[in-house]
Amino acid sequence: MNQIVTPPSQLGAVIQTHRLGKGPTQTELATLAGTQQKTISAIENGSAGTRLDTLISVIAVLGLDLQIVPRQNGSISIEDVF
């Protein structure tokens, strides 16, 4: 399943959905990704400030890939995201 996410809250929701589907708690996911439970909570809530390497580790532990693709015409502009 491919899913396009724009704001951090959408990315957090996708990560939370996959975590819940796979079964680990936030604490277990944090341990596997080499971070803390509060970081997983922040990611899932769409909070700003997560380090990119941490985010990529969490995505990898969940068996997901991060793919960057050009926006389609008529999509949200970067100003709408931040």
URHUQUI-V380145 format. One record per helix or strand of 2 or more residues. SS is the DSSP state (~ for helix, > for strand). FROM is the first residue (numbers start at 1). TO is the last residue. If there is no record, write none. Layout:
BEGIN
ss: [SS	SS]
from: [FROM	FROM]
to: [TO	TO]
END
This chain:
BEGIN
ss: [~	~	~	~	~]
from: [8	26	37	52	78]
to: [22	33	44	61	81]
END
